[in-house]
């Protein structure tokens, strides 16, 4: 019975209360899908009620699980009253704190509420950019151009900050304004920036009225700073070198930060007379040894180095060294100056209980010989001069203790070794005289027979006249030379290293017996070689072009050598394409030593070849088949100019040209054309 009475009472209460809470909230326009920080959200609403109502109007921003309330004031409505409001929400950090992401707005009034559809609040900026280069030289620059757009699609008005980073370390930064979404910024790279990989970080951002960052976007690019050589340095293990020791020297190629760059350099060591003592191609950063002879005079030596486009020069000093050798043989004392300065000191010679003094003055390499005497017996002889001391037990004879200086030679009577040598020499001379006397009798008989036969006829030559001048060719010269060279077996002249080009004309007999343009072609080669200051030596079927510093007045003769060889090959190849009479040839390049003298009266360059310079050039030219082959010695001297390929032919190592290394454009073009032409001919 009680339950039936309660239910009508509750129902009556609800019907009485309903008019009091009857209010309606309508959102007239939904928010956009995306907003960025700094934007303003406008939510127009209409509020109506059936009864008179006065209450707070609230707006709540709900993002994920966080709600922030924005009171909009009190609204008082009469019965059946209606009111429209435009609710404004600035998306600034000072209002919304850090709320962002998926959000909605809820409007509340008079116990009634309604919510907008979901929208997004973002602080992101999309950055797109192009950079002018990904590999940059020190002291270069990078131009960055691009576009920055907020996630809501609206252009920004903000800033771009570009930084160059290595790992977590920022090395440099630069900023510019972004206007109407576009930006352009130029980054200058310092000249001493280390080579390596870096990150180019672009940060585009906007600021609010209080200077706080609102929207932000990033873009990274990988860049590389090149390693660039900036200087060349010569380093010695010591600047003052003692004769009889090794000099250690190396070349270092530095980059923009002073770090070493591996490379190849040409190192030249010149003595105190500015003559080349050593020249070789070396790896940078590695010490090489150079021996300083014991008797090398004191003075300043120069070292130069060439690597890529850099040159370096430094000096070291060979110091004065006083040095002697003391030798006691039987009764003879010999003191020799083995230092590099005159020796001028007193020597003390102790013979038994007596001490004698001798004044020693020795020029470079000079020796002084003394004879020791004392009453018959064995003595401990001790000789001391300066820091040098020698002692030896010897048998002496004489009446008194004495020491006398003698001539520079030891008496034959006192030295049995000299007697043995003279005996052998006399025996050898006797044998030669006897042998020549027998041959003269026999050969004289033959010569008399030859002369008798030669009386008949007109001018028949005897064997004696046929061999009168063994190096004078009876054949007519193949070419005319303006810089003629002649070979000599004995000559007094200047010893020097030279480059030799050997042109082997293998079908010379055919060319000489037939009429053709071959001789003119060969003469053209000689004229070109001599225009490059080469001298021409003709030997049977081989023309030698000698490049000597006497004629060129320079020690750098390698470019001219290659140019003559390539031009020779070019002229001959052209001839063989154009004319019926072919020239079968081989060209070789060799490096070696000659003794040479320029005859001022005749203008002839006279020389004597040392070692295998000429014979090796001949052999290699005979191996070459219408091309150029280079000897191993010459290849070492051409490494700064060309790259070569090694071959094994007839048991010897030879090299052919593969690639050019020189930076001279004219010369580079010349070599490139030659190599291209050579490839076509091989095909």
C-alpha positions in Angstrom: 0.0 0.0 0.0 2.8 2.4 0.8 4.6 1.8 -2.6 1.5 2.7 -4.6 1.3 6.1 -2.8 5.0 7.0 -3.5 5.1 6.5 -7.3 2.3 9.1 -8.1 4.1 11.6 -5.9 7.4 11.2 -7.9 5.6 11.5 -11.1 3.8 14.6 -10.0 7.2 16.2 -9.0 8.8 15.5 -12.4 5.9 17.2 -14.3 6.1 20.2 -12.0 9.9 20.5 -12.5 10.0 20.1 -16.3 9.0 23.6 -17.2 11.7 24.9 -14.9 14.6 23.2 -16.7 13.3 23.5 -20.2 16.2 25.2 -22.1 17.8 24.4 -25.4 21.4 25.1 -26.8 22.0 25.0 -30.5 25.5 25.3 -32.1 24.9 27.2 -35.3 28.3 26.4 -37.0 30.7 23.6 -36.4 34.5 24.3 -36.0 37.0 23.6 -38.7 38.7 20.2 -38.8 42.2 21.5 -37.9 43.5 24.5 -36.1 47.1 25.6 -35.4 48.2 27.4 -32.3 47.6 31.1 -32.7 44.3 30.6 -34.5 40.9 31.6 -32.9 37.9 29.2 -32.7 34.5 30.8 -33.2 31.5 28.9 -31.9 28.1 30.7 -32.6 25.3 29.3 -30.4 21.6 30.0 -29.8 20.1 29.5 -26.4 16.3 29.4 -25.8 14.1 28.6 -22.8 10.4 28.1 -22.1 10.5 29.7 -18.8 12.2 32.7 -17.3 15.8 31.6 -16.6 19.0 33.2 -15.4 22.3 31.1 -15.2 26.0 30.9 -16.1 26.9 30.1 -19.7 30.1 28.0 -19.7 32.3 26.8 -22.5 34.6 23.8 -22.0 37.6 22.8 -24.2 38.0 19.0 -23.9 41.2 17.5 -25.4 41.8 13.8 -24.8 41.2 13.4 -21.1 41.8 17.0 -20.1 39.1 19.7 -19.7 39.5 23.4 -19.3 36.6 25.7 -18.5 36.1 29.1 -20.1 33.1 31.0 -18.3 31.1 33.2 -20.7 29.1 35.2 -18.1 25.5 35.1 -16.9 22.6 34.9 -19.3 19.1 36.0 -18.2 16.1 34.9 -20.3 12.5 35.7 -20.0 9.8 33.1 -20.6 10.2 31.8 -24.2 13.3 33.9 -24.5 16.1 33.4 -27.1 19.7 34.7 -27.1 22.5 34.2 -29.6 26.1 34.3 -28.6 29.4 33.9 -30.6 31.8 32.1 -28.3 35.4 32.9 -29.0 38.4 30.7 -28.0 41.9 32.1 -28.8 44.3 29.1 -29.2 47.2 30.7 -27.3 49.3 29.0 -24.7 48.4 31.5 -22.1 44.7 30.5 -22.5 44.8 26.8 -23.3 48.1 25.8 -21.8 49.5 22.8 -23.6 46.1 21.4 -24.8 46.3 20.0 -28.3 45.4 17.0 -30.3 41.9 15.7 -30.8 39.5 18.1 -29.1 35.9 19.3 -28.8 34.0 22.3 -27.3 31.1 21.7 -24.9 28.6 24.5 -24.2 26.6 24.4 -20.9 23.6 26.5 -19.7 20.8 25.9 -17.3 21.6 22.3 -16.7 21.6 21.7 -20.5 24.8 21.1 -22.6 25.8 20.3 -26.1 29.1 19.6 -27.8 30.8 20.4 -31.2 32.1 17.7 -33.4 35.8 16.7 -32.9 38.6 18.9 -34.3 42.4 19.0 -34.1 44.6 21.5 -32.4 48.2 21.3 -33.9 51.5 23.0 -33.4 53.1 21.5 -36.5 54.6 23.2 -39.5 55.4 21.3 -42.7 58.8 22.3 -44.2 59.9 21.6 -47.7 63.3 22.9 -49.0 65.9 22.5 -51.7 69.7 23.0 -51.1 72.2 24.1 -53.7 74.7 21.4 -52.9 75.3 18.4 -50.7 79.1 18.5 -51.0 80.7 21.8 -50.2 84.2 23.1 -50.1 85.5 25.0 -47.0 84.9 28.7 -47.4 81.9 27.8 -49.7 78.2 28.4 -49.1 74.9 26.6 -49.3 71.7 28.3 -50.6 68.6 27.0 -49.0 65.2 27.8 -50.5 61.8 26.4 -49.5 58.3 26.7 -48.2 56.7 26.3 -44.8 52.9 25.7 -44.2 51.1 25.1 -41.0 49.1 21.9 -40.7 45.8 23.8 -41.0 47.0 24.9 -44.5 47.6 28.5 -43.7 51.0 30.2 -44.5 53.1 31.3 -41.6 54.8 34.5 -40.7 57.7 33.4 -38.6 61.4 32.5 -38.7 63.8 29.8 -40.0 66.9 28.9 -38.1 69.5 26.8 -39.9 72.2 25.0 -38.0 75.1 22.7 -39.0 75.5 19.9 -36.6 78.1 17.2 -36.0 76.6 14.6 -33.7 75.0 16.5 -30.8 77.3 19.5 -31.3 76.0 22.6 -33.1 78.9 24.2 -35.0 77.1 27.2 -36.6 73.6 28.7 -36.8 71.9 31.4 -39.0 68.4 32.8 -39.0 66.1 34.6 -41.5 62.4 35.6 -41.6 59.8 33.6 -43.4 57.2 35.8 -45.2 54.1 34.3 -46.7 55.3 30.8 -46.3 58.5 31.2 -48.5 62.1 31.5 -47.2 65.6 31.8 -48.7 68.8 31.6 -46.6 72.5 31.4 -47.5 74.8 29.5 -45.1 78.5 30.4 -45.3 80.9 27.5 -44.4 84.1 28.6 -42.5 87.4 28.0 -44.4 88.7 25.9 -41.5 85.8 23.6 -41.1 86.9 20.0 -40.8 86.1 17.6 -43.6 83.3 15.0 -42.9 79.6 14.3 -42.8 77.3 16.8 -41.1 73.6 17.3 -40.6 72.0 20.5 -41.9 69.0 21.1 -39.6 66.2 23.6 -40.6 63.8 24.8 -37.9 60.8 26.9 -38.9 58.8 28.4 -36.0 56.2 31.1 -35.1 56.2 33.2 -31.9 53.2 34.5 -30.0 52.9 38.0 -28.6 54.9 37.0 -25.5 57.8 35.6 -27.5 56.9 32.0 -26.9 57.2 29.4 -29.7 53.8 28.2 -30.9 54.0 26.2 -34.1 57.2 24.5 -35.2 58.6 22.3 -38.0 61.9 20.6 -38.7 63.7 19.3 -41.8 67.2 17.6 -41.9 69.5 17.2 -44.8 72.9 15.3 -44.9 75.8 17.3 -46.2 79.5 16.7 -46.6 82.4 19.1 -46.2 85.2 18.2 -48.6 88.8 17.7 -47.6 90.7 20.3 -49.5 94.5 20.6 -49.6 95.7 24.0 -48.3 99.4 23.8 -47.7 102.5 21.7 -48.2 105.1 21.2 -45.5 108.6 19.7 -45.4 109.7 18.1 -42.1 113.2 16.9 -41.1 114.0 14.7 -38.1 116.8 17.3 -37.5 117.8 20.5 -39.2 121.5 20.1 -38.5 122.9 16.9 -40.0 126.2 15.3 -39.2 128.2 13.9 -42.1 128.2 10.1 -42.2 124.6 9.9 -41.0 121.1 9.6 -42.6 118.9 12.6 -43.2 115.2 11.8 -42.6 112.8 14.0 -44.5 109.1 13.9 -45.3 106.5 15.9 -47.0 103.1 16.5 -45.5 100.1 17.8 -47.4 97.7 19.6 -45.0 93.9 20.1 -45.4 91.9 23.1 -44.2 92.3 22.0 -40.5 95.9 21.0 -40.7 95.1 17.3 -41.0 97.3 15.2 -43.3 96.1 14.2 -46.8 97.6 11.0 -48.3 99.1 11.9 -51.7 102.2 11.6 -53.8 104.8 14.3 -54.0 108.0 14.9 -55.9 110.9 15.5 -53.5 114.1 17.1 -54.7 117.3 17.5 -52.6 119.9 20.0 -53.8 123.4 20.3 -52.5 125.2 23.5 -51.4 126.1 24.1 -55.1 122.4 23.9 -56.0 122.9 20.7 -57.9 120.3 17.9 -57.6 121.6 15.2 -55.3 118.4 13.2 -55.2 115.0 13.5 -56.8 112.2 10.9 -56.4 108.5 10.4 -56.1 107.4 9.8 -52.5 104.3 9.1 -50.5 103.4 12.1 -48.3 103.6 11.6 -44.5 106.4 9.0 -44.8 110.1 9.6 -43.9 112.7 8.8 -46.6 116.4 8.4 -45.8 119.2 10.2 -47.6 122.8 9.4 -46.8 125.2 12.2 -46.1 128.7 11.1 -46.9 131.3 11.4 -44.2 133.5 13.9 -46.2 130.6 16.1 -47.4 131.6 19.8 -46.9 129.6 21.9 -44.4 126.9 24.0 -46.0 123.2 24.6 -46.5 121.3 22.2 -48.6 117.8 22.8 -50.1 114.8 20.5 -50.2 111.9 21.3 -52.4 108.6 19.4 -52.8 105.8 19.5 -55.3 102.4 18.0 -54.7 99.3 18.8 -56.7 99.3 22.6 -57.1 101.4 23.2 -54.0 105.2 23.8 -53.6 107.3 23.9 -50.5 110.9 24.7 -49.8 113.1 24.2 -46.7 116.7 23.9 -45.9 118.9 21.9 -43.6 122.5 22.3 -42.7 125.4 19.9 -42.9 127.5 20.8 -39.8 131.2 20.8 -39.4 132.6 17.5 -38.2 136.2 17.0 -37.1 137.2 13.4 -37.6 140.4 11.4 -38.1 141.5 7.8 -38.4 144.7 6.6 -36.7 146.4 3.5 -38.0 149.6 1.8 -36.7 151.2 -0.8 -39.0 154.6 -2.1 -38.0 156.8 1.0 -37.6 154.5 3.3 -39.5 151.9 5.7 -38.0 149.3 7.1 -40.4 146.8 9.8 -39.5 144.1 10.6 -42.0 141.5 13.4 -42.0 138.1 11.7 -42.4 136.1 14.7 -41.4 134.7 17.5 -43.5 136.9 20.4 -42.2 140.7 20.8 -42.0 142.2 19.1 -38.9 144.7 21.1 -36.9 145.6 19.7 -33.5 148.5 18.3 -31.6 148.9 14.5 -31.3 150.6 12.8 -28.3 152.6 9.6 -29.1 153.5 7.5 -26.1 156.4 5.0 -26.8 157.0 3.0 -23.6 157.8 5.6 -20.9 158.4 8.5 -23.3 155.8 10.8 -24.8 156.4 12.7 -28.1 154.4 15.6 -29.5 153.6 16.1 -33.2 151.6 18.9 -34.8 149.0 17.5 -37.2 147.5 19.7 -39.9 145.4 17.8 -42.5 143.3 19.2 -45.3 140.2 17.3 -46.3 141.0 13.6 -47.1 144.8 14.3 -46.5 147.0 11.8 -44.6 150.3 12.3 -42.7 152.7 9.3 -42.3 155.3 9.0 -39.5 158.0 6.5 -38.9 158.5 5.3 -35.3 161.9 4.3 -33.9 163.1 3.2 -30.5 165.8 0.9 -29.1 165.2 -2.7 -30.1 162.2 -4.1 -28.4 158.4 -4.4 -28.2 156.5 -1.3 -27.2 153.0 -0.3 -26.4 152.4 2.6 -28.8 149.5 4.9 -27.8 148.5 7.8 -30.0 146.1 10.5 -28.7 144.8 13.5 -30.6 141.7 15.4 -29.3 139.0 12.8 -28.6 140.7 10.1 -30.7 143.0 7.5 -29.2 144.6 4.3 -30.5 147.0 1.9 -28.9 148.9 -1.1 -30.3 151.9 -3.2 -29.4 154.6 -3.1 -32.1 158.2 -4.2 -32.5 160.6 -1.2 -33.0 164.3 -0.9 -33.8 166.7 2.0 -33.6 169.1 3.8 -31.4 166.8 6.5 -29.9 163.1 7.0 -29.3 162.0 9.2 -32.1 159.1 9.9 -34.6 159.7 11.4 -38.0 157.3 12.5 -40.7 157.9 10.9 -44.1 156.4 11.3 -47.5 152.9 10.2 -48.3 154.2 6.8 -49.5 155.5 3.9 -47.5 158.9 2.5 -48.6 158.6 -0.5 -50.9 161.3 -2.3 -48.9 159.2 -2.1 -45.7 155.9 -3.3 -47.2 155.9 -6.9 -48.7 152.4 -6.4 -50.1 153.8 -3.8 -52.5 156.4 -6.3 -53.6 153.8 -8.9 -54.3 151.8 -6.4 -56.4 154.8 -5.3 -58.4 155.8 -9.0 -59.1 152.3 -9.8 -60.4 152.3 -6.6 -62.5 155.6 -7.4 -64.1 154.5 -10.9 -64.9 151.3 -9.6 -66.5 153.2 -7.0 -68.6 155.7 -9.7 -69.8 152.9 -12.0 -70.9 151.2 -9.1 -72.9 154.4 -8.1 -74.6 155.2 -11.7 -75.6 151.7 -12.2 -76.9 151.6 -9.0 -78.9 155.1 -9.7 -80.4 153.8 -13.1 -81.8 150.6 -11.6 -83.2 152.5 -8.7 -84.8 154.7 -11.2 -86.8 151.7 -13.2 -87.9 149.4 -10.2 -88.8 152.3 -8.5 -90.5 152.7 -11.4 -92.9 148.9 -11.3 -93.7 149.0 -7.5 -94.3 151.9 -7.8 -96.7 149.9 -10.3 -98.8 146.9 -8.0 -98.8 149.0 -5.0 -99.9 150.5 -7.0 -102.8 147.0 -7.9 -104.0 145.9 -4.3 -103.7 148.4 -2.9 -106.1 146.3 -3.9 -109.1 143.2 -2.0 -109.9 142.3 1.5 -108.9 142.4 2.4 -105.2 141.7 -1.0 -103.5 141.7 -0.4 -99.7 143.8 -2.4 -97.3 142.4 -4.0 -94.2 144.4 -1.4 -92.2 142.6 1.5 -93.8 139.2 -0.2 -93.5 139.5 -0.2 -89.7 141.1 3.2 -89.3 137.9 5.0 -88.1 135.6 2.4 -86.5 132.9 4.9 -85.5 132.6 6.7 -88.7 129.6 5.4 -90.7 130.2 4.8 -94.4 126.4 5.1 -95.0 124.8 8.3 -96.1 122.8 10.0 -93.2 119.1 9.4 -93.3 118.1 12.9 -92.1 119.5 16.4 -91.8 120.1 17.5 -88.3 120.5 21.1 -87.0 121.3 19.8 -83.5 123.6 16.9 -84.3 125.0 14.5 -81.6 128.1 12.3 -82.0 129.0 9.3 -79.9 132.5 9.1 -78.4 134.3 6.4 -76.5 136.4 8.9 -74.4 135.4 12.4 -73.6 136.0 15.0 -70.9 132.7 16.8 -70.1 129.9 17.2 -67.7 128.2 14.1 -66.2 124.4 14.4 -66.3 121.2 12.5 -66.4 119.2 12.7 -69.6 116.0 11.5 -71.2 116.4 9.5 -74.5 113.8 8.8 -77.2 114.7 6.0 -79.5 112.9 5.8 -82.9 113.6 2.4 -84.4 112.8 2.3 -88.2 112.6 -1.4 -88.8 112.2 -1.4 -92.6 115.0 1.2 -93.2 116.4 -0.7 -96.2 113.1 -0.8 -98.0 112.6 3.0 -97.4 116.1 3.8 -98.6 115.7 1.7 -101.8 112.2 2.9 -102.8 110.9 6.3 -103.7 108.3 7.5 -101.2 107.4 10.2 -98.8 108.9 8.2 -95.9 112.1 10.2 -95.8 110.2 13.5 -95.6 108.0 12.1 -92.8 111.1 11.1 -90.8 112.7 14.5 -91.4 109.5 16.1 -90.1 110.0 14.2 -86.8 113.6 15.3 -86.5 112.6 18.9 -87.1 109.9 18.8 -84.4 112.2 17.1 -81.9 115.0 19.6 -82.4 112.4 22.4 -82.1 112.0 21.1 -78.5 115.8 21.5 -78.0 116.6 17.8 -78.5 119.8 16.7 -80.1 119.8 13.9 -82.8 122.1 10.9 -82.9 121.7 8.6 -85.9 122.9 5.0 -85.5 122.1 2.6 -88.4 118.3 2.3 -88.4 117.7 4.1 -85.0 117.3 7.8 -84.4 118.1 8.9 -80.8 116.6 12.2 -79.5 118.5 13.2 -76.4 116.9 15.7 -74.0 119.7 17.2 -72.0 119.7 20.1 -69.5 122.8 21.5 -71.3 120.5 22.3 -74.3 117.1 22.8 -72.5 118.5 24.9 -69.6 116.0 23.1 -67.2 115.9 20.0 -65.1 112.2 19.3 -65.9 112.5 17.7 -69.3 109.8 15.0 -68.8 106.9 17.0 -70.5 109.1 17.7 -73.6 110.1 14.1 -73.7 106.6 12.8 -73.7 105.5 15.4 -76.2 108.2 14.5 -78.7 107.4 10.8 -78.3 103.7 11.3 -78.8 104.2 13.7 -81.8 106.5 11.1 -83.4 103.9 8.4 -83.0 101.2 10.8 -84.4 103.3 11.7 -87.5 104.2 8.1 -88.3 100.6 6.8 -87.7 99.3 9.6 -90.0 101.9 8.6 -92.6 100.9 4.9 -92.5 97.2 5.9 -93.0 97.9 8.2 -95.9 100.7 6.6 -98.0 101.3 3.2 -99.6 104.9 3.0 -98.4 104.5 2.1 -94.7 107.0 2.8 -92.0 107.4 -0.1 -89.5 108.6 1.5 -86.3 109.0 1.2 -82.5 109.5 4.0 -80.0 111.1 3.7 -76.6 111.8 6.1 -73.7 114.7 5.6 -71.4 116.5 7.5 -68.6 120.2 7.3 -67.8 123.5 9.1 -67.4 125.9 10.4 -70.0 129.1 12.5 -70.1 128.5 15.3 -72.5 130.3 18.3 -74.0 129.0 20.9 -76.5 131.6 21.7 -79.1 131.4 25.4 -79.6 133.3 25.4 -82.9 131.4 22.7 -84.8 128.2 23.0 -82.8 128.2 19.2 -82.4 126.9 17.7 -79.1 129.5 15.0 -78.2 128.6 12.4 -75.6 129.6 9.1 -74.0 126.8 6.8 -72.7 127.2 5.3 -69.2 125.7 2.0 -68.3 122.9 0.5 -70.5 121.2 3.8 -71.5 121.6 3.4 -75.3 121.5 -0.4 -75.4 118.3 -0.7 -73.4 116.7 2.1 -75.5 117.6 0.1 -78.6 116.2 -3.2 -77.3 112.9 -1.7 -76.1 112.4 0.2 -79.4 112.8 -3.2 -81.2 110.1 -4.7 -79.0 107.7 -1.9 -79.6 105.3 -2.5 -82.4 104.2 0.8 -83.9 103.7 2.2 -80.4 105.6 3.7 -77.4 107.2 1.6 -74.7 108.8 3.1 -71.6 111.7 1.6 -69.5 111.4 1.0 -65.8 113.8 3.9 -65.0 112.0 6.3 -67.2 108.7 5.2 -65.8 109.8 6.3 -62.3 110.5 9.8 -63.6 107.2 10.1 -65.4 104.9 9.2 -62.5 104.1 12.8 -61.8 102.9 13.3 -65.4 101.3 10.0 -66.5 99.9 6.7 -65.3 101.2 3.6 -67.0 100.5 0.0 -67.5 103.2 -2.6 -66.9 104.0 -5.4 -69.5 106.5 -8.2 -69.6 108.1 -8.5 -73.1 111.2 -10.5 -74.0 112.1 -11.0 -70.4 112.1 -7.3 -69.5 109.6 -5.0 -67.8 108.2 -2.2 -70.0 105.4 0.3 -69.6 102.8 1.8 -71.9 100.9 5.1 -71.4 97.4 4.6 -69.8 96.3 7.9 -68.3 97.5 11.5 -67.9 97.9 13.2 -64.5 99.3 16.6 -65.4 97.1 19.7 -64.9 98.4 21.5 -68.0 95.3 21.8 -70.2 97.1 22.1 -73.5 99.3 19.2 -72.7 96.4 17.2 -71.3 94.4 17.7 -74.5 97.4 16.6 -76.6 97.8 13.4 -74.6 94.0 12.7 -74.6 93.8 12.9 -78.4 96.8 10.6 -78.7 95.3 7.9 -76.5 91.9 8.1 -78.3 93.7 7.8 -81.6 95.7 4.9 -80.4 92.5 3.0 -79.2 90.9 3.5 -82.6 93.9 2.2 -84.4 94.0 -0.9 -82.2 90.3 -1.6 -82.9 
